[in-house]
Amino acid sequence: MIFRFLLSLYLIEFYGAQARTDQEIKAWFFQEGVECNNEHPVTPEEILMLKQNKIPGTENAKCFVACIFKKTGPPGTTAIKENNI
């Protein structure tokens, strides 16, 4: 998935502590990513870089990553709790 790095942070933090399954968490991240991609479109090449845990240097890619963090927040924050993740 595009969000492998971000997802791994959340899974490490919350593995077994929440009622959501891995698939539900991935679906939630994917939905947030789709919304962020509508606002800040990234190219397939940039997606590949994100899969490799590298942040591309373009403004859209940086804004895309910032959007994901803004929507999901770091592990343990209210964004996760509000979405029951």
Biopython code that builds the backbone (N, CA, C, O; Angstrom):
import numpy as np
from Bio.PDB.StructureBuilder import StructureBuilder

atoms = [
    (1, "MET", "N", (0.832, -1.174, 0.000)),
    (1, "MET", "CA", (0.000, 0.000, 0.000)),
    (1, "MET", "C", (0.885, 1.249, 0.000)),
    (1, "MET", "O", (2.066, 1.206, 0.345)),
    (2, "ILE", "N", (0.282, 2.330, -0.390)),
    (2, "ILE", "CA", (0.968, 3.616, -0.431)),
    (2, "ILE", "C", (1.429, 4.018, 0.957)),
    (2, "ILE", "O", (2.450, 4.690, 1.104)),
    (3, "PHE", "N", (0.715, 3.627, 1.934)),
    (3, "PHE", "CA", (0.930, 4.128, 3.283)),
    (3, "PHE", "C", (1.630, 3.114, 4.180)),
    (3, "PHE", "O", (1.391, 3.093, 5.388)),
    (4, "ARG", "N", (2.484, 2.278, 3.611)),
    (4, "ARG", "CA", (3.130, 1.213, 4.368)),
    (4, "ARG", "C", (3.851, 1.746, 5.600)),
    (4, "ARG", "O", (3.689, 1.208, 6.696)),
    (5, "PHE", "N", (4.628, 2.775, 5.433)),
    (5, "PHE", "CA", (5.369, 3.332, 6.558)),
    (5, "PHE", "C", (4.435, 3.883, 7.632)),
    (5, "PHE", "O", (4.593, 3.585, 8.816)),
    (6, "LEU", "N", (3.462, 4.687, 7.209)),
    (6, "LEU", "CA", (2.528, 5.261, 8.172)),
    (6, "LEU", "C", (1.693, 4.179, 8.849)),
    (6, "LEU", "O", (1.452, 4.222, 10.055)),
    (7, "LEU", "N", (1.267, 3.227, 8.063)),
    (7, "LEU", "CA", (0.472, 2.140, 8.608)),
    (7, "LEU", "C", (1.266, 1.333, 9.624)),
    (7, "LEU", "O", (0.727, 0.933, 10.656)),
    (8, "SER", "N", (2.531, 1.093, 9.344)),
    (8, "SER", "CA", (3.343, 0.317, 10.283)),
    (8, "SER", "C", (3.467, 1.034, 11.620)),
    (8, "SER", "O", (3.480, 0.386, 12.667)),
    (9, "LEU", "N", (3.558, 2.357, 11.602)),
    (9, "LEU", "CA", (3.608, 3.107, 12.857)),
    (9, "LEU", "C", (2.340, 2.892, 13.679)),
    (9, "LEU", "O", (2.398, 2.684, 14.891)),
    (10, "TYR", "N", (1.223, 2.944, 13.016)),
    (10, "TYR", "CA", (-0.031, 2.772, 13.727)),
    (10, "TYR", "C", (-0.207, 1.348, 14.221)),
    (10, "TYR", "O", (-0.672, 1.129, 15.339)),
    (11, "LEU", "N", (0.159, 0.384, 13.399)),
    (11, "LEU", "CA", (0.003, -1.005, 13.812)),
    (11, "LEU", "C", (0.907, -1.346, 14.984)),
    (11, "LEU", "O", (0.512, -2.097, 15.876)),
    (12, "ILE", "N", (2.108, -0.805, 14.992)),
    (12, "ILE", "CA", (3.009, -1.032, 16.116)),
    (12, "ILE", "C", (2.401, -0.453, 17.387)),
    (12, "ILE", "O", (2.427, -1.086, 18.442)),
    (13, "GLU", "N", (1.861, 0.742, 17.279)),
    (13, "GLU", "CA", (1.296, 1.432, 18.442)),
    (13, "GLU", "C", (0.035, 0.751, 18.963)),
    (13, "GLU", "O", (-0.170, 0.657, 20.173)),
    (14, "PHE", "N", (-0.807, 0.279, 18.052)),
    (14, "PHE", "CA", (-2.130, -0.183, 18.450)),
    (14, "PHE", "C", (-2.405, -1.663, 18.220)),
    (14, "PHE", "O", (-3.545, -2.100, 18.375)),
    (15, "TYR", "N", (-1.409, -2.434, 17.860)),
    (15, "TYR", "CA", (-1.656, -3.840, 17.554)),
    (15, "TYR", "C", (-2.269, -4.542, 18.762)),
    (15, "TYR", "O", (-1.666, -4.590, 19.834)),
    (16, "GLY", "N", (-3.437, -5.071, 18.585)),
    (16, "GLY", "CA", (-4.106, -5.802, 19.643)),
    (16, "GLY", "C", (-4.821, -4.928, 20.658)),
    (16, "GLY", "O", (-5.564, -5.453, 21.487)),
    (17, "ALA", "N", (-4.628, -3.626, 20.628)),
    (17, "ALA", "CA", (-5.227, -2.753, 21.626)),
    (17, "ALA", "C", (-6.577, -2.205, 21.168)),
    (17, "ALA", "O", (-7.337, -1.697, 21.992)),
    (18, "GLN", "N", (-6.886, -2.293, 19.910)),
    (18, "GLN", "CA", (-8.126, -1.741, 19.386)),
    (18, "GLN", "C", (-8.974, -2.856, 18.787)),
    (18, "GLN", "O", (-8.487, -3.950, 18.500)),
    (19, "ALA", "N", (-10.243, -2.552, 18.610)),
    (19, "ALA", "CA", (-11.175, -3.535, 18.088)),
    (19, "ALA", "C", (-11.126, -3.643, 16.575)),
    (19, "ALA", "O", (-11.734, -4.551, 16.009)),
    (20, "ARG", "N", (-10.422, -2.748, 15.907)),
    (20, "ARG", "CA", (-10.367, -2.762, 14.445)),
    (20, "ARG", "C", (-9.365, -3.786, 13.943)),
    (20, "ARG", "O", (-8.334, -4.038, 14.568)),
    (21, "THR", "N", (-9.696, -4.369, 12.796)),
    (21, "THR", "CA", (-8.785, -5.327, 12.177)),
    (21, "THR", "C", (-7.767, -4.585, 11.319)),
    (21, "THR", "O", (-7.932, -3.401, 11.025)),
    (22, "ASP", "N", (-6.727, -5.286, 10.928)),
    (22, "ASP", "CA", (-5.725, -4.694, 10.043)),
    (22, "ASP", "C", (-6.363, -4.207, 8.749)),
    (22, "ASP", "O", (-6.006, -3.145, 8.239)),
    (23, "GLN", "N", (-7.299, -4.974, 8.220)),
    (23, "GLN", "CA", (-7.956, -4.599, 6.958)),
    (23, "GLN", "C", (-8.771, -3.320, 7.128)),
    (23, "GLN", "O", (-8.801, -2.483, 6.226)),
    (24, "GLU", "N", (-9.426, -3.163, 8.268)),
    (24, "GLU", "CA", (-10.201, -1.947, 8.506)),
    (24, "GLU", "C", (-9.288, -0.729, 8.623)),
    (24, "GLU", "O", (-9.621, 0.350, 8.132)),
    (25, "ILE", "N", (-8.152, -0.901, 9.265)),
    (25, "ILE", "CA", (-7.188, 0.185, 9.384)),
    (25, "ILE", "C", (-6.634, 0.552, 8.014)),
    (25, "ILE", "O", (-6.517, 1.733, 7.685)),
    (26, "LYS", "N", (-6.295, -0.453, 7.217)),
    (26, "LYS", "CA", (-5.792, -0.195, 5.867)),
    (26, "LYS", "C", (-6.843, 0.521, 5.025)),
    (26, "LYS", "O", (-6.515, 1.436, 4.270)),
    (27, "ALA", "N", (-8.102, 0.109, 5.152)),
    (27, "ALA", "CA", (-9.179, 0.755, 4.386)),
    (27, "ALA", "C", (-9.329, 2.214, 4.807)),
    (27, "ALA", "O", (-9.540, 3.085, 3.963)),
    (28, "TRP", "N", (-9.222, 2.483, 6.104)),
    (28, "TRP", "CA", (-9.316, 3.852, 6.600)),
    (28, "TRP", "C", (-8.176, 4.700, 6.052)),
    (28, "TRP", "O", (-8.403, 5.815, 5.584)),
    (29, "PHE", "N", (-6.943, 4.176, 6.107)),
    (29, "PHE", "CA", (-5.797, 4.902, 5.559)),
    (29, "PHE", "C", (-5.961, 5.139, 4.064)),
    (29, "PHE", "O", (-5.677, 6.229, 3.567)),
    (30, "PHE", "N", (-6.419, 4.115, 3.350)),
    (30, "PHE", "CA", (-6.595, 4.242, 1.908)),
    (30, "PHE", "C", (-7.589, 5.357, 1.598)),
    (30, "PHE", "O", (-7.342, 6.176, 0.713)),
    (31, "GLN", "N", (-8.715, 5.397, 2.318)),
    (31, "GLN", "CA", (-9.720, 6.432, 2.095)),
    (31, "GLN", "C", (-9.149, 7.821, 2.356)),
    (31, "GLN", "O", (-9.393, 8.752, 1.588)),
    (32, "GLU", "N", (-8.393, 7.960, 3.438)),
    (32, "GLU", "CA", (-7.771, 9.251, 3.732)),
    (32, "GLU", "C", (-6.780, 9.613, 2.624)),
    (32, "GLU", "O", (-6.687, 10.776, 2.231)),
    (33, "GLY", "N", (-6.045, 8.628, 2.123)),
    (33, "GLY", "CA", (-5.084, 8.861, 1.042)),
    (33, "GLY", "C", (-5.759, 9.302, -0.242)),
    (33, "GLY", "O", (-5.247, 10.171, -0.948)),
    (34, "VAL", "N", (-6.906, 8.709, -0.552)),
    (34, "VAL", "CA", (-7.653, 9.095, -1.755)),
    (34, "VAL", "C", (-8.088, 10.551, -1.647)),
    (34, "VAL", "O", (-7.970, 11.315, -2.606)),
    (35, "GLU", "N", (-8.593, 10.931, -0.475)),
    (35, "GLU", "CA", (-9.023, 12.316, -0.282)),
    (35, "GLU", "C", (-7.838, 13.278, -0.408)),
    (35, "GLU", "O", (-7.949, 14.330, -1.038)),
    (36, "CYS", "N", (-6.705, 12.911, 0.197)),
    (36, "CYS", "CA", (-5.518, 13.768, 0.103)),
    (36, "CYS", "C", (-5.000, 13.831, -1.326)),
    (36, "CYS", "O", (-4.517, 14.876, -1.762)),
    (37, "ASN", "N", (-5.093, 12.729, -2.058)),
    (37, "ASN", "CA", (-4.620, 12.712, -3.445)),
    (37, "ASN", "C", (-5.495, 13.590, -4.330)),
    (37, "ASN", "O", (-5.015, 14.144, -5.319)),
    (38, "ASN", "N", (-6.772, 13.723, -3.985)),
    (38, "ASN", "CA", (-7.640, 14.633, -4.741)),
    (38, "ASN", "C", (-7.203, 16.080, -4.550)),
    (38, "ASN", "O", (-7.276, 16.889, -5.475)),
    (39, "GLU", "N", (-6.746, 16.398, -3.335)),
    (39, "GLU", "CA", (-6.303, 17.758, -3.023)),
    (39, "GLU", "C", (-4.878, 18.018, -3.514)),
    (39, "GLU", "O", (-4.565, 19.116, -3.977)),
    (40, "HIS", "N", (-4.030, 17.016, -3.413)),
    (40, "HIS", "CA", (-2.610, 17.141, -3.761)),
    (40, "HIS", "C", (-2.197, 15.925, -4.590)),
    (40, "HIS", "O", (-1.610, 14.985, -4.053)),
    (41, "PRO", "N", (-2.495, 15.930, -5.890)),
    (41, "PRO", "CA", (-2.221, 14.757, -6.719)),
    (41, "PRO", "C", (-0.737, 14.397, -6.776)),
    (41, "PRO", "O", (0.124, 15.259, -6.948)),
    (42, "VAL", "N", (-0.465, 13.111, -6.627)),
    (42, "VAL", "CA", (0.903, 12.611, -6.746)),
    (42, "VAL", "C", (0.975, 11.678, -7.945)),
    (42, "VAL", "O", (-0.015, 11.052, -8.324)),
    (43, "THR", "N", (2.152, 11.594, -8.529)),
    (43, "THR", "CA", (2.356, 10.753, -9.709)),
    (43, "THR", "C", (2.610, 9.308, -9.287)),
    (43, "THR", "O", (2.926, 9.049, -8.126)),
    (44, "PRO", "N", (2.474, 8.366, -10.220)),
    (44, "PRO", "CA", (2.804, 6.978, -9.893)),
    (44, "PRO", "C", (4.249, 6.814, -9.400)),
    (44, "PRO", "O", (4.523, 5.989, -8.528)),
    (45, "GLU", "N", (5.163, 7.603, -9.964)),
    (45, "GLU", "CA", (6.555, 7.532, -9.529)),
    (45, "GLU", "C", (6.698, 7.971, -8.067)),
    (45, "GLU", "O", (7.465, 7.386, -7.302)),
    (46, "GLU", "N", (5.949, 9.004, -7.699)),
    (46, "GLU", "CA", (5.987, 9.467, -6.315)),
    (46, "GLU", "C", (5.375, 8.446, -5.365)),
    (46, "GLU", "O", (5.837, 8.283, -4.236)),
    (47, "ILE", "N", (4.345, 7.767, -5.822)),
    (47, "ILE", "CA", (3.740, 6.706, -5.013)),
    (47, "ILE", "C", (4.756, 5.595, -4.766)),
    (47, "ILE", "O", (4.860, 5.072, -3.656)),
    (48, "LEU", "N", (5.503, 5.241, -5.809)),
    (48, "LEU", "CA", (6.542, 4.217, -5.630)),
    (48, "LEU", "C", (7.587, 4.661, -4.617)),
    (48, "LEU", "O", (8.046, 3.857, -3.807)),
    (49, "MET", "N", (7.963, 5.929, -4.657)),
    (49, "MET", "CA", (8.923, 6.440, -3.678)),
    (49, "MET", "C", (8.348, 6.361, -2.263)),
    (49, "MET", "O", (9.054, 5.994, -1.325)),
    (50, "LEU", "N", (7.066, 6.705, -2.110)),
    (50, "LEU", "CA", (6.429, 6.620, -0.805)),
    (50, "LEU", "C", (6.385, 5.179, -0.302)),
    (50, "LEU", "O", (6.549, 4.929, 0.892)),
    (51, "LYS", "N", (6.165, 4.241, -1.210)),
    (51, "LYS", "CA", (6.185, 2.829, -0.829)),
    (51, "LYS", "C", (7.556, 2.415, -0.310)),
    (51, "LYS", "O", (7.670, 1.509, 0.516)),
    (52, "GLN", "N", (8.589, 3.083, -0.799)),
    (52, "GLN", "CA", (9.963, 2.805, -0.363)),
    (52, "GLN", "C", (10.349, 3.664, 0.842)),
    (52, "GLN", "O", (11.522, 3.754, 1.202)),
    (53, "ASN", "N", (9.346, 4.293, 1.461)),
    (53, "ASN", "CA", (9.546, 5.149, 2.638)),
    (53, "ASN", "C", (10.433, 6.348, 2.351)),
    (53, "ASN", "O", (11.188, 6.799, 3.212)),
    (54, "LYS", "N", (10.332, 6.864, 1.121)),
    (54, "LYS", "CA", (11.047, 8.073, 0.725)),
    (54, "LYS", "C", (10.024, 9.141, 0.379)),
    (54, "LYS", "O", (9.029, 8.862, -0.289)),
    (55, "ILE", "N", (10.268, 10.353, 0.831)),
    (55, "ILE", "CA", (9.354, 11.451, 0.517)),
    (55, "ILE", "C", (9.898, 12.201, -0.693)),
    (55, "ILE", "O", (10.992, 12.762, -0.630)),
    (56, "PRO", "N", (9.145, 12.218, -1.799)),
    (56, "PRO", "CA", (9.592, 12.937, -2.995)),
    (56, "PRO", "C", (9.748, 14.435, -2.714)),
    (56, "PRO", "O", (9.166, 14.963, -1.765)),
    (57, "GLY", "N", (10.530, 15.100, -3.539)),
    (57, "GLY", "CA", (10.824, 16.508, -3.328)),
    (57, "GLY", "C", (9.811, 17.479, -3.893)),
    (57, "GLY", "O", (9.961, 18.688, -3.714)),
    (58, "THR", "N", (8.778, 16.990, -4.572)),
    (58, "THR", "CA", (7.810, 17.908, -5.166)),
    (58, "THR", "C", (6.880, 18.485, -4.099)),
    (58, "THR", "O", (6.657, 17.882, -3.050)),
    (59, "GLU", "N", (6.352, 19.651, -4.394)),
    (59, "GLU", "CA", (5.446, 20.311, -3.447)),
    (59, "GLU", "C", (4.188, 19.474, -3.216)),
    (59, "GLU", "O", (3.739, 19.336, -2.078)),
    (60, "ASN", "N", (3.614, 18.910, -4.290)),
    (60, "ASN", "CA", (2.406, 18.099, -4.134)),
    (60, "ASN", "C", (2.652, 16.882, -3.249)),
    (60, "ASN", "O", (1.812, 16.542, -2.416)),
    (61, "ALA", "N", (3.794, 16.227, -3.423)),
    (61, "ALA", "CA", (4.089, 15.042, -2.613)),
    (61, "ALA", "C", (4.243, 15.419, -1.143)),
    (61, "ALA", "O", (3.742, 14.716, -0.266)),
    (62, "LYS", "N", (4.927, 16.514, -0.874)),
    (62, "LYS", "CA", (5.096, 16.957, 0.515)),
    (62, "LYS", "C", (3.743, 17.334, 1.120)),
    (62, "LYS", "O", (3.460, 17.005, 2.271)),
    (63, "CYS", "N", (2.919, 18.019, 0.347)),
    (63, "CYS", "CA", (1.594, 18.398, 0.831)),
    (63, "CYS", "C", (0.711, 17.163, 1.026)),
    (63, "CYS", "O", (-0.097, 17.116, 1.953)),
    (64, "PHE", "N", (0.866, 16.173, 0.158)),
    (64, "PHE", "CA", (0.124, 14.916, 0.287)),
    (64, "PHE", "C", (0.451, 14.242, 1.615)),
    (64, "PHE", "O", (-0.454, 13.837, 2.344)),
    (65, "VAL", "N", (1.733, 14.120, 1.931)),
    (65, "VAL", "CA", (2.147, 13.490, 3.186)),
    (65, "VAL", "C", (1.652, 14.307, 4.375)),
    (65, "VAL", "O", (1.177, 13.746, 5.362)),
    (66, "ALA", "N", (1.763, 15.624, 4.282)),
    (66, "ALA", "CA", (1.278, 16.489, 5.361)),
    (66, "ALA", "C", (-0.230, 16.327, 5.547)),
    (66, "ALA", "O", (-0.723, 16.327, 6.675)),
    (67, "CYS", "N", (-0.949, 16.192, 4.459)),
    (67, "CYS", "CA", (-2.396, 15.996, 4.513)),
    (67, "CYS", "C", (-2.733, 14.692, 5.235)),
    (67, "CYS", "O", (-3.642, 14.653, 6.064)),
    (68, "ILE", "N", (-2.000, 13.630, 4.917)),
    (68, "ILE", "CA", (-2.229, 12.336, 5.581)),
    (68, "ILE", "C", (-2.028, 12.493, 7.082)),
    (68, "ILE", "O", (-2.861, 12.053, 7.875)),
    (69, "PHE", "N", (-0.924, 13.122, 7.469)),
    (69, "PHE", "CA", (-0.670, 13.307, 8.894)),
    (69, "PHE", "C", (-1.725, 14.191, 9.545)),
    (69, "PHE", "O", (-2.116, 13.958, 10.689)),
    (70, "LYS", "N", (-2.184, 15.200, 8.821)),
    (70, "LYS", "CA", (-3.195, 16.092, 9.373)),
    (70, "LYS", "C", (-4.507, 15.348, 9.600)),
    (70, "LYS", "O", (-5.179, 15.553, 10.611)),
    (71, "LYS", "N", (-4.866, 14.482, 8.653)),
    (71, "LYS", "CA", (-6.124, 13.740, 8.762)),
    (71, "LYS", "C", (-6.041, 12.607, 9.774)),
    (71, "LYS", "O", (-7.017, 12.334, 10.473)),
    (72, "THR", "N", (-4.906, 11.951, 9.861)),
    (72, "THR", "CA", (-4.804, 10.770, 10.719)),
    (72, "THR", "C", (-4.106, 11.059, 12.037)),
    (72, "THR", "O", (-4.381, 10.406, 13.044)),
    (73, "GLY", "N", (-3.206, 12.033, 12.036)),
    (73, "GLY", "CA", (-2.479, 12.360, 13.253)),
    (73, "GLY", "C", (-1.463, 11.292, 13.613)),
    (73, "GLY", "O", (-1.528, 10.169, 13.112)),
    (74, "PRO", "N", (-0.524, 11.642, 14.483)),
    (74, "PRO", "CA", (0.442, 10.659, 14.945)),
    (74, "PRO", "C", (-0.227, 9.602, 15.821)),
    (74, "PRO", "O", (-1.336, 9.827, 16.305)),
    (75, "PRO", "N", (0.417, 8.457, 16.036)),
    (75, "PRO", "CA", (-0.182, 7.403, 16.864)),
    (75, "PRO", "C", (-0.572, 7.924, 18.244)),
    (75, "PRO", "O", (0.171, 8.678, 18.873)),
    (76, "GLY", "N", (-1.755, 7.505, 18.701)),
    (76, "GLY", "CA", (-2.217, 7.869, 20.026)),
    (76, "GLY", "C", (-2.968, 9.184, 20.106)),
    (76, "GLY", "O", (-3.312, 9.631, 21.200)),
    (77, "THR", "N", (-3.233, 9.820, 18.952)),
    (77, "THR", "CA", (-3.898, 11.113, 18.975)),
    (77, "THR", "C", (-5.396, 10.959, 18.805)),
    (77, "THR", "O", (-5.895, 9.858, 18.571)),
    (78, "THR", "N", (-6.102, 12.056, 18.923)),
    (78, "THR", "CA", (-7.554, 12.031, 18.857)),
    (78, "THR", "C", (-8.078, 11.633, 17.488)),
    (78, "THR", "O", (-9.186, 11.103, 17.399)),
    (79, "ALA", "N", (-7.323, 11.867, 16.412)),
    (79, "ALA", "CA", (-7.801, 11.497, 15.070)),
    (79, "ALA", "C", (-8.086, 10.000, 15.010)),
    (79, "ALA", "O", (-9.080, 9.576, 14.420)),
    (80, "ILE", "N", (-7.226, 9.216, 15.611)),
    (80, "ILE", "CA", (-7.432, 7.764, 15.621)),
    (80, "ILE", "C", (-8.598, 7.418, 16.532)),
    (80, "ILE", "O", (-9.460, 6.619, 16.165)),
    (81, "LYS", "N", (-8.630, 8.005, 17.698)),
    (81, "LYS", "CA", (-9.687, 7.696, 18.659)),
    (81, "LYS", "C", (-11.043, 8.119, 18.144)),
    (81, "LYS", "O", (-12.026, 7.411, 18.361)),
    (82, "GLU", "N", (-11.127, 9.254, 17.465)),
    (82, "GLU", "CA", (-12.395, 9.732, 16.925)),
    (82, "GLU", "C", (-12.929, 8.807, 15.829)),
    (82, "GLU", "O", (-14.140, 8.698, 15.636)),
    (83, "ASN", "N", (-12.022, 8.145, 15.116)),
    (83, "ASN", "CA", (-12.425, 7.236, 14.048)),
    (83, "ASN", "C", (-12.487, 5.792, 14.525)),
    (83, "ASN", "O", (-12.639, 4.878, 13.714)),
    (84, "ASN", "N", (-12.373, 5.579, 15.820)),
    (84, "ASN", "CA", (-12.414, 4.228, 16.415)),
    (84, "ASN", "C", (-11.369, 3.305, 15.815)),
    (84, "ASN", "O", (-11.630, 2.119, 15.618)),
    (85, "ILE", "N", (-10.215, 3.823, 15.529)),
    (85, "ILE", "CA", (-9.129, 3.028, 14.952)),
    (85, "ILE", "C", (-8.177, 2.648, 16.069)),
    (85, "ILE", "O", (-7.177, 1.973, 15.825)),
]
sb = StructureBuilder()
sb.init_structure("model")
sb.init_model(0)
sb.init_chain("A")
sb.init_seg("    ")
for serial, (resi, resn, name, xyz) in enumerate(atoms, 1):
    if name == "N":
        sb.init_residue(resn, " ", resi, " ")
    sb.init_atom(name, np.array(xyz, "f"), 0.0, 1.0, " ", f" {name:<3s}", serial, name[0])
structure = sb.get_structure()
